[in-house]
């Protein structure tokens, strides 16, 4: 187990972190009233629940395909089945700030000959691609709620700054040169940053950027569609454009908050915008709880199962 880097105490620490996040989420659910959540589940029904979960699986599948593209572009082709198990195992740590815990995939991929810096570059590329797609989806309905402009602008500015950083060869060369001329640990970290920017840049050629942005739009658009269907099943008159806007803006707010899994920030924005559309607060909370269970927490459950299998050294 030590070869995988997930021995007993580390695995227990992961489970504890998930439990803490779960308890916090249950507290949020209680705020809306369990009865309303249960009633919402009944109204959505088994078929509706399965369809929402299927759209979430579609999201995960496209993101895994994109992950494989990043690894391949960085010179590491990992067999599909073990790579899928490792990728899904990262979802167990989705409830970490900024989803940073998903970098844990690097520990598992290391046994497959993939260096940690490569995994981190793929992770940064993933987050950037997600942010680009979510920002673009939020733009779809921004005219319906102009007050959300600061959040969308913040997301867009962050994307532009990162793209500028990874596209500047001069910046990368300066960081590398400065780190070589000095021996302190802090300055050596600049060399690591330069290497990271270089690898991340390789993942953002014009063709890669365009293709992966389309994949990301389809992936997150699927979950936004699931959210719209949930609202429709609950009998609201909210149209598709506004539903996509609410879901994308909520995900963007959660990402920019750097809270674990966007917990708190995403839910508050989602409930507030639904109430703004005259949806009763209990139903708005119920719809929010359901879609987060079918997307975020469904991923966490899958991740824990995959992580457990990885921990026991199952190889495809």
C-alpha positions in Angstrom: 0.0 0.0 0.0 2.8 2.4 0.7 3.8 2.2 -3.0 0.5 3.8 -3.8 0.9 6.4 -1.1 -2.4 5.7 0.5 -1.6 3.7 3.6 -3.9 3.5 6.6 -3.7 6.9 8.2 -3.8 8.8 4.9 -6.8 6.9 3.7 -8.5 7.6 7.1 -7.6 11.3 6.8 -9.3 11.4 3.4 -12.4 9.7 4.7 -12.5 12.1 7.7 -12.3 15.1 5.4 -15.2 13.8 3.3 -17.3 13.1 6.5 -16.7 16.6 7.8 -17.8 18.1 4.4 -20.8 15.8 4.4 -21.9 16.9 7.9 -21.7 20.5 6.8 -23.8 19.8 3.8 -26.4 18.0 5.8 -26.6 21.1 8.0 -27.4 23.1 4.9 -30.0 20.6 3.8 -31.7 20.9 7.2 -32.0 24.6 6.7 -34.4 24.0 3.9 -36.2 21.2 5.7 -35.8 17.5 5.1 -39.5 17.1 4.4 -39.2 19.5 1.4 -36.1 17.6 0.1 -37.9 14.3 0.4 -41.0 15.7 -1.3 -38.7 17.0 -4.1 -37.2 13.5 -4.5 -40.6 11.9 -4.7 -41.8 14.4 -7.4 -38.6 13.9 -9.4 -39.0 10.1 -9.2 -36.7 7.2 -10.0 -36.6 7.9 -13.7 -35.8 11.6 -13.2 -33.1 10.7 -10.7 -31.5 8.1 -13.0 -31.5 10.6 -15.9 -29.8 13.3 -13.7 -27.2 10.8 -12.7 -26.7 9.7 -16.3 -26.0 13.3 -17.3 -23.5 13.5 -14.5 -21.8 10.4 -15.7 -21.7 12.0 -19.2 -19.9 14.9 -17.6 -17.4 12.7 -15.8 -16.8 10.7 -19.0 -16.0 13.8 -21.1 -13.7 15.2 -18.5 -11.8 11.9 -18.2 -11.4 11.8 -22.0 -10.0 15.4 -21.8 -7.7 14.2 -19.0 -6.3 11.4 -21.2 -5.7 14.0 -23.9 -3.7 16.1 -21.5 -1.6 13.2 -20.3 -1.0 12.0 -23.8 0.0 15.5 -25.0 2.5 15.6 -22.1 4.1 12.3 -23.3 2.4 9.8 -20.9 -0.1 7.4 -22.3 -1.7 5.5 -19.4 -3.9 2.5 -20.2 -7.6 3.4 -20.1 -9.0 1.3 -17.3 -6.3 1.9 -14.6 -6.2 5.6 -15.7 -10.0 5.8 -15.3 -9.9 4.2 -11.8 -7.2 6.7 -10.8 -9.1 9.7 -12.3 -12.3 8.7 -10.5 -10.4 8.2 -7.3 -9.5 11.9 -7.4 -13.3 12.7 -7.1 -13.1 11.4 -3.5 -11.2 14.7 -2.8 -13.6 17.0 -4.7 -14.7 18.5 -1.4 -11.2 20.1 -0.9 -10.7 23.9 -1.5 -10.5 24.5 -5.2 -10.7 20.8 -5.7 -7.0 20.8 -5.0 -7.2 17.4 -3.4 -7.7 15.9 -6.9 -4.0 16.4 -7.4 -3.8 13.3 -5.3 -4.2 11.5 -8.6 -0.5 12.2 -9.0 0.4 9.9 -6.2 -1.4 7.0 -7.9 -0.1 7.9 -11.3 3.5 8.0 -10.0 3.4 4.2 -9.9 2.6 4.3 -13.6 5.7 6.4 -14.4 4.0 9.7 -14.6 5.9 12.4 -12.7 4.1 14.6 -10.2 4.8 17.8 -12.1 3.1 16.3 -15.2 0.0 15.4 -13.2 -0.1 18.9 -11.6 0.2 20.5 -15.1 -2.7 18.3 -16.3 -4.7 19.3 -13.2 -4.1 23.0 -13.7 -5.1 22.6 -17.4 -8.3 20.8 -16.3 -9.3 23.6 -13.8 -8.5 26.3 -16.4 -10.6 24.5 -19.1 -13.5 24.1 -16.6 -13.3 27.8 -15.7 -13.4 28.8 -19.3 -16.4 26.7 -20.0 -18.3 27.8 -16.9 -17.6 31.4 -17.6 -18.8 31.1 -21.2 -22.0 29.3 -20.0 -22.6 32.1 -17.5 -22.4 34.6 -20.3 -25.4 33.0 -21.9 -27.9 34.5 -19.5 -25.9 37.4 -18.0 -28.4 39.9 -19.5 -31.1 38.3 -17.4 -29.3 39.3 -14.2 -26.8 42.1 -14.8 -25.8 42.2 -11.0 -23.9 39.0 -11.6 -21.5 40.8 -13.9 -18.7 41.2 -11.3 -18.5 37.4 -10.7 -18.4 36.6 -14.4 -15.8 39.4 -15.0 -13.7 38.0 -12.2 -13.8 34.6 -13.7 -12.9 36.0 -17.1 -10.0 38.1 -15.8 -8.6 35.1 -13.9 -8.7 33.0 -17.1 -7.0 35.7 -19.1 -4.2 36.2 -16.5 -3.5 32.5 -16.4 -3.4 32.2 -20.2 -1.0 35.2 -20.4 1.2 33.6 -17.8 1.5 30.2 -19.5 1.8 31.8 -23.0 4.8 34.0 -22.0 8.0 32.2 -22.9 9.9 35.2 -21.6 8.4 34.8 -18.1 9.2 31.0 -18.1 12.8 31.7 -19.2 13.2 34.4 -16.5 11.9 32.1 -13.8 14.2 29.3 -14.9 17.3 31.6 -15.0 16.6 33.2 -11.7 16.1 29.8 -9.9 19.4 28.5 -11.3 21.4 31.5 -10.0 20.2 31.1 -6.4 20.3 28.2 -4.1 17.4 28.9 -1.6 14.4 26.6 -1.4 12.1 29.5 -2.2 13.9 30.3 -5.4 14.2 26.7 -6.4 10.4 26.7 -6.2 10.5 29.3 -9.0 12.2 26.6 -11.2 9.4 24.2 -10.4 6.9 26.9 -11.3 8.7 27.6 -14.6 8.5 23.8 -15.4 4.9 23.7 -14.5 4.1 26.7 -16.7 6.0 25.1 -19.5 4.1 21.8 -19.3 0.7 23.7 -18.9 1.6 25.7 -22.0 2.0 22.5 -24.0 -1.6 21.7 -23.1 -2.9 25.0 -24.5 -1.9 25.1 -28.1 -4.7 26.8 -30.1 -6.1 23.4 -31.3 -5.9 21.9 -27.8 -7.6 25.0 -26.3 -10.4 25.0 -28.8 -11.0 21.2 -28.6 -10.9 21.0 -24.8 -13.1 24.1 -24.4 -15.8 22.4 -26.6 -15.5 19.2 -24.5 -15.8 21.2 -21.3 -18.8 23.1 -22.6 -20.5 19.8 -23.4 -19.6 18.3 -20.0 -20.8 21.2 -17.9 -23.7 21.8 -20.2 -24.9 18.3 -19.5 -25.1 19.0 -15.7 -26.8 22.4 -16.4 -29.4 20.5 -18.5 -29.9 18.2 -15.6 -30.5 21.2 -13.3 -33.1 22.5 -15.8 -34.9 19.2 -15.9 -35.0 19.1 -12.1 -36.6 22.5 -12.0 -39.1 21.4 -14.7 -40.0 18.2 -12.8 -40.6 20.4 -9.7 -43.2 22.4 -11.7 -41.4 25.7 -12.1 -41.7 27.9 -15.2 -37.9 28.7 -15.3 -36.6 28.5 -18.9 -33.5 26.7 -20.1 -31.4 29.8 -20.6 -31.9 31.0 -17.1 -31.4 27.5 -15.6 -28.1 27.2 -17.5 -27.1 30.7 -16.3 -28.0 29.9 -12.6 -26.1 26.6 -12.7 -23.0 28.1 -14.4 -22.9 31.2 -12.2 -23.3 29.0 -9.0 -20.4 26.8 -10.1 -18.3 29.9 -10.9 -19.0 31.5 -7.5 -18.1 28.2 -5.8 -14.9 27.9 -7.8 -13.8 31.5 -7.0 -14.7 31.1 -3.3 -12.1 28.3 -3.1 -14.3 26.6 -0.5 -14.3 22.8 -0.4 -16.1 21.7 -3.5 -17.5 25.2 -3.8 -19.7 24.3 -0.8 -21.6 27.3 0.5 -20.9 29.7 -2.2 -22.5 27.7 -5.0 -25.6 26.8 -2.9 -26.2 30.4 -1.7 -26.0 31.8 -5.3 -28.2 29.0 -6.7 -30.9 29.4 -4.0 -30.8 33.2 -4.2 -31.3 33.3 -8.0 -34.1 30.8 -7.9 -35.9 32.8 -5.2 -35.4 35.8 -7.3 -37.4 34.0 -10.0 -40.3 33.7 -7.5 -39.5 30.1 -6.6 -40.5 29.4 -2.9 -37.4 29.1 -0.7 -38.1 25.5 0.5 -38.4 24.3 -3.1 -35.3 26.3 -4.2 -33.3 24.7 -1.4 -34.7 21.3 -2.2 -33.8 21.7 -5.9 -30.3 22.9 -5.0 -29.7 20.0 -2.6 -30.9 17.4 -5.2 -28.8 18.7 -8.0 -25.7 18.9 -5.8 -26.4 15.3 -4.6 -26.7 14.2 -8.2 -23.5 16.0 -9.3 -21.0 16.8 -6.6 -21.8 14.1 -4.1 -22.4 11.4 -6.7 -18.8 12.1 -7.9 -17.5 11.9 -4.3 -19.2 8.4 -3.8 -17.8 7.1 -7.0 -14.4 8.6 -6.0 -14.4 6.8 -2.7 -15.2 3.5 -4.3 -12.4 4.0 -6.9 -10.0 5.1 -4.3 -10.7 2.0 -2.2 -10.0 -0.2 -5.2 -6.8 1.7 -5.9 -5.8 1.4 -2.3 -6.1 -2.4 -2.6 -3.8 -2.3 -5.6 -6.3 -3.6 -8.2 -4.7 -3.3 -11.6 -6.4 -3.6 -14.9 
